[in-house]
Amino acid sequence: MGIVKIDDDLHEEARRASGVMCRSINAQAEYWMTIGMLAEANPTMAFNDIVAMQLAQAQAAPRDRAA
């Protein structure tokens, strides 16, 4: 585990997003970093495709909200 210094405004955005997404601030920042890293490594993939890929690797199926 390490310490990462981020801008106060970005920390506040992570705090707000973490409340909506039911994650800790650290988990929200880690999620954003992971998605960003995957987006850079896969520049032709859309966000939804990246999330679907991660769900498939975790063997978790997304729930259909319409159901």
C-alpha positions in Angstrom: 0.0 0.0 0.0 1.2 3.5 -0.8 0.2 7.1 -0.4 -0.8 9.1 -3.5 -1.2 12.9 -3.2 -4.1 14.2 -5.3 -5.5 17.6 -5.8 -8.1 18.7 -3.2 -10.8 19.2 -5.9 -10.2 15.7 -7.2 -10.4 14.3 -3.7 -13.8 16.1 -3.2 -15.0 14.6 -6.5 -14.0 11.2 -5.4 -15.7 11.7 -2.0 -19.0 12.7 -3.8 -18.8 9.8 -6.3 -17.9 7.3 -3.5 -21.2 8.2 -1.7 -23.3 7.6 -4.9 -21.4 4.4 -5.8 -21.4 3.0 -2.2 -17.6 2.8 -2.1 -15.0 4.2 0.2 -13.1 7.2 -1.1 -10.0 5.0 -1.6 -12.1 2.4 -3.4 -13.5 5.0 -5.7 -10.1 6.4 -6.5 -8.8 2.9 -7.1 -11.7 2.2 -9.5 -11.1 5.4 -11.4 -7.4 4.5 -11.7 -8.1 1.0 -12.8 -10.6 2.1 -15.5 -8.2 4.8 -16.7 -5.3 2.4 -16.9 -7.5 -0.1 -18.9 -8.7 2.7 -21.1 -5.2 3.7 -21.9 -4.2 0.1 -22.6 -7.3 -0.4 -24.8 -8.0 2.9 -26.5 -10.5 1.5 -29.0 -12.8 0.1 -26.2 -15.8 2.0 -24.9 -16.2 2.4 -21.1 -19.1 -0.1 -21.1 -16.9 -2.7 -22.9 -14.2 -2.2 -20.4 -16.6 -2.7 -17.5 -18.1 -5.8 -19.2 -14.6 -7.2 -19.7 -13.9 -6.7 -16.0 -17.2 -8.3 -15.0 -16.5 -11.3 -17.3 -13.0 -11.7 -15.7 -14.6 -11.7 -12.3 -17.2 -14.1 -13.5 -20.0 -11.7 -12.5 -22.9 -10.9 -14.6 -24.4 -7.3 -14.8 -28.0 -7.1 -13.7 -30.5 -5.9 -16.3 -32.3 -2.8 -14.9 -35.3 -3.3 -17.1 -36.0 -6.7 -15.6 
